[in-house]
Amino acid sequence: MVRQGGAVRDGGEMDEAAGRTQAERLAGEIAEAIVTGALAPGSRLDEQALADRFGVSRTPVREALRQLGTTGLVEVRPRRGAVVAQVTADQLAELFVAMGEVEATCARLAAQSMSPLERRRLDALHDAMADLARDGDPAAFARANTTFHGAIYAGAHNAVLSDFALGLRRRLQPYRAAQFRLPGRLARSHAEHGAVVAAILSGRAAEAHAAMLRHVTLVESSVEGLLARDVGER
């Protein structure tokens, strides 16, 4: 275990400054390399090669690959190692369609079912994210974005629907996080959230549904733009 700048650097320990484990940070870096095409579909993910590439031990690499296996970006094969999954454009589109419908339903139910305290917390979180958008910090905004959407899932007060939404989100999370690297996307995402929040706070269920569906549709468009840009740069 090595300490750098007061933070514990080990796969199972917490980075005190960032509040995330080294494996989680590494999973994010590997996911971005996959989403942007730096690691091509079908590529074998050798633990030692990745450890050398990112300057870490094999322990956090192993845990990062396990985490990515739950998203569908990586296929972990017993006794055969891990490879980059081959996700087609059609499969990605189907995931976003499902995500949009599920999140829109959660937003509609949240507008009907959220308690006054839950509504205040959602409003406060949205306000706090304005600073992250202005600061231009994609990683911090992505973490807050996960919390924001999670609050809406919980606010729907339907455990089955919430679990389903969380499962879909895990599969799309690397793509949803990567799109925040596009110029101006943080501000646009925050504005889209504003429409969702306004509808939920005022109890306008149909508007909350429509606003969330539009938001996820725009997320999908941003992901498509990111992928197209990265292909053009290679």
C-alpha positions as CSV (number, residue, x, y, z in Angstrom):
1,M,0.0,0.0,0.0
2,V,1.4,3.4,-1.0
3,R,0.3,6.8,0.3
4,Q,0.5,9.7,-2.1
5,G,-0.5,13.2,-0.9
6,G,-2.4,11.7,2.1
7,A,-4.5,9.4,0.0
8,V,-4.3,5.6,0.2
9,R,-3.4,4.1,-3.2
10,D,-4.6,0.5,-3.3
11,G,-7.3,-1.3,-5.1
12,G,-9.4,-2.0,-2.0
13,E,-8.8,1.3,-0.2
14,M,-10.5,4.7,-0.5
15,D,-8.9,7.7,-2.2
16,E,-9.7,10.2,0.6
17,A,-9.6,13.2,-1.8
18,A,-11.9,11.9,-4.5
19,G,-14.0,9.6,-2.3
20,R,-13.7,6.7,-4.8
21,T,-11.7,3.6,-4.8
22,Q,-8.8,3.2,-7.2
23,A,-10.6,0.4,-8.9
24,E,-13.6,2.6,-9.5
25,R,-11.4,5.4,-11.0
26,L,-9.6,2.8,-13.1
27,A,-13.0,1.3,-14.3
28,G,-13.9,4.8,-15.5
29,E,-10.7,5.2,-17.4
30,I,-11.0,1.8,-19.1
31,A,-14.6,2.5,-19.9
32,E,-13.7,5.7,-21.6
33,A,-11.0,4.0,-23.6
34,I,-13.6,1.5,-24.7
35,V,-16.4,4.0,-25.5
36,T,-14.0,6.2,-27.5
37,G,-12.5,3.2,-29.4
38,A,-9.0,3.3,-27.9
39,L,-9.7,-0.3,-26.8
40,A,-11.5,-1.9,-29.8
41,P,-14.4,-4.4,-29.5
42,G,-13.1,-8.0,-29.2
43,S,-9.7,-6.9,-27.8
44,R,-8.4,-9.1,-25.0
45,L,-7.9,-7.1,-21.7
46,D,-4.7,-8.4,-20.2
47,E,-4.5,-7.6,-16.5
48,Q,-0.8,-7.0,-16.5
49,A,-0.8,-4.9,-19.7
50,L,-3.6,-2.7,-18.3
51,A,-1.7,-2.4,-15.0
52,D,1.4,-1.2,-16.9
53,R,-0.7,1.1,-19.0
54,F,-2.3,2.8,-16.1
55,G,0.5,2.6,-13.6
56,V,-1.2,0.4,-11.0
57,S,-1.0,-3.1,-9.6
58,R,-3.1,-6.0,-11.0
59,T,-5.5,-6.0,-8.0
60,P,-7.4,-2.8,-8.9
61,V,-7.4,-3.9,-12.6
62,R,-9.0,-7.2,-11.7
63,E,-11.7,-5.4,-9.7
64,A,-12.2,-2.7,-12.4
65,L,-12.8,-5.4,-15.0
66,R,-15.3,-7.1,-12.7
67,Q,-17.2,-3.9,-12.3
68,L,-17.2,-3.3,-16.1
69,G,-18.5,-6.8,-16.5
70,T,-21.8,-5.6,-14.9
71,T,-22.2,-2.9,-17.5
72,G,-21.9,-5.1,-20.5
73,L,-18.8,-3.2,-21.8
74,V,-16.6,-6.1,-20.9
75,E,-17.1,-9.8,-21.1
76,V,-15.4,-11.7,-18.3
77,R,-14.9,-15.3,-19.2
78,P,-13.9,-17.8,-16.5
79,R,-10.4,-19.1,-17.0
80,R,-10.2,-17.2,-20.3
81,G,-9.8,-13.6,-19.1
82,A,-11.8,-10.5,-20.2
83,V,-12.4,-9.0,-23.6
84,V,-14.0,-5.8,-24.8
85,A,-17.7,-6.6,-25.6
86,Q,-19.0,-6.0,-29.1
87,V,-22.0,-3.6,-28.6
88,T,-23.7,-2.8,-31.8
89,A,-25.3,0.5,-32.6
90,D,-28.7,-1.2,-32.7
91,Q,-28.1,-2.7,-29.2
92,L,-27.1,0.7,-27.9
93,A,-30.2,2.3,-29.4
94,E,-32.4,-0.4,-27.8
95,L,-30.9,0.3,-24.4
96,F,-31.5,4.0,-24.7
97,V,-35.1,3.5,-25.8
98,A,-35.7,1.3,-22.7
99,M,-33.8,3.7,-20.5
100,G,-35.9,6.7,-21.7
101,E,-39.2,4.9,-21.1
102,V,-38.2,3.7,-17.7
103,E,-36.7,7.0,-16.5
104,A,-39.7,8.9,-17.9
105,T,-42.1,6.7,-15.9
106,C,-40.0,7.2,-12.8
107,A,-40.2,11.0,-13.3
108,R,-44.0,10.8,-13.8
109,L,-44.4,8.8,-10.6
110,A,-42.0,11.0,-8.7
111,A,-44.2,14.0,-9.6
112,Q,-47.1,12.2,-8.0
113,S,-45.4,10.5,-5.1
114,M,-42.4,12.4,-3.8
115,S,-42.6,13.7,-0.3
116,P,-42.0,17.4,0.4
117,L,-38.6,16.5,1.8
118,E,-37.6,14.5,-1.3
119,R,-38.7,17.4,-3.5
120,R,-36.6,19.9,-1.5
121,R,-33.5,17.6,-1.7
122,L,-34.0,17.1,-5.5
123,D,-34.2,20.9,-5.9
124,A,-31.1,21.5,-3.8
125,L,-29.1,18.9,-5.7
126,H,-30.1,20.5,-9.0
127,D,-29.0,23.9,-7.7
128,A,-25.6,22.4,-6.6
129,M,-25.1,20.9,-10.0
130,A,-25.2,24.4,-11.6
131,D,-21.8,25.1,-10.0
132,L,-20.4,21.9,-11.4
133,A,-21.7,22.8,-14.9
134,R,-20.1,26.2,-14.6
135,D,-16.8,24.8,-13.4
136,G,-16.7,22.5,-16.4
137,D,-15.9,19.4,-14.3
138,P,-17.2,16.4,-16.3
139,A,-16.2,13.8,-13.7
140,A,-17.8,15.6,-10.8
141,F,-20.9,16.4,-12.8
142,A,-21.2,12.7,-13.8
143,R,-21.1,11.6,-10.2
144,A,-23.7,14.2,-9.2
145,N,-25.8,13.2,-12.3
146,T,-26.0,9.6,-11.0
147,T,-27.2,10.8,-7.7
148,F,-29.7,13.1,-9.3
149,H,-31.3,10.4,-11.4
150,G,-31.1,8.0,-8.5
151,A,-33.2,10.4,-6.4
152,I,-35.9,10.4,-9.1
153,Y,-35.9,6.6,-9.2
154,A,-36.3,6.5,-5.4
155,G,-38.9,9.2,-5.5
156,A,-41.1,7.0,-7.8
157,H,-41.7,4.8,-4.7
158,N,-41.8,1.7,-6.8
159,A,-38.9,-0.7,-5.8
160,V,-39.4,-2.9,-8.9
161,L,-39.2,0.0,-11.3
162,S,-36.3,1.6,-9.4
163,D,-34.2,-1.7,-9.5
164,F,-34.9,-2.0,-13.3
165,A,-33.8,1.6,-13.9
166,L,-30.6,1.1,-11.9
167,G,-29.8,-2.0,-13.9
168,L,-30.2,-0.2,-17.2
169,R,-28.2,2.7,-15.9
170,R,-25.3,0.5,-15.0
171,R,-25.2,-0.8,-18.6
172,L,-25.3,2.7,-20.1
173,Q,-23.3,4.6,-17.4
174,P,-20.0,4.7,-19.3
175,Y,-21.7,6.2,-22.3
176,R,-23.7,8.7,-20.2
177,A,-20.5,9.8,-18.4
178,A,-18.4,10.1,-21.6
179,Q,-20.9,12.4,-23.3
180,F,-20.1,15.1,-20.8
181,R,-16.8,15.7,-22.5
182,L,-18.6,17.3,-25.4
183,P,-18.3,21.1,-25.5
184,G,-21.4,22.7,-23.8
185,R,-22.9,19.4,-22.8
186,L,-22.8,20.1,-19.0
187,A,-24.8,23.3,-19.3
188,R,-27.3,21.7,-21.7
189,S,-27.8,18.7,-19.4
190,H,-28.3,20.9,-16.4
191,A,-31.0,22.9,-18.3
192,E,-32.7,19.7,-19.4
193,H,-32.7,18.6,-15.7
194,G,-34.3,22.0,-14.8
195,A,-37.3,21.2,-16.9
196,V,-37.7,17.8,-15.2
197,V,-37.3,19.3,-11.7
198,A,-39.8,22.1,-12.3
199,A,-42.4,19.6,-13.4
200,I,-41.8,17.2,-10.5
201,L,-41.8,20.0,-7.9
202,S,-45.1,21.3,-9.2
203,G,-46.7,17.8,-9.4
204,R,-47.2,18.0,-13.2
205,A,-46.8,14.3,-13.9
206,A,-47.3,14.3,-17.7
207,E,-44.8,17.2,-18.1
208,A,-42.3,15.4,-15.9
209,H,-42.6,12.3,-18.1
210,A,-42.2,14.3,-21.3
211,A,-39.3,16.3,-20.0
212,M,-37.4,13.2,-18.9
213,L,-38.0,11.4,-22.1
214,R,-36.7,14.4,-24.0
215,H,-33.6,14.5,-21.8
216,V,-32.7,10.9,-22.3
217,T,-33.3,11.3,-26.1
218,L,-30.8,14.2,-26.1
219,V,-28.4,12.1,-24.1
220,E,-28.5,9.4,-26.7
221,S,-28.0,12.1,-29.4
222,S,-24.9,13.4,-27.5
223,V,-23.5,9.9,-27.2
224,E,-24.0,9.4,-31.0
225,G,-22.2,12.7,-31.6
226,L,-19.3,11.7,-29.3
227,L,-18.9,8.3,-31.0
228,A,-19.0,9.9,-34.5
229,R,-16.4,12.5,-33.4
230,D,-14.1,9.9,-32.0
231,V,-14.3,7.8,-35.1
232,G,-13.5,10.8,-37.2
233,E,-10.4,11.6,-35.1
234,R,-8.9,8.1,-35.5
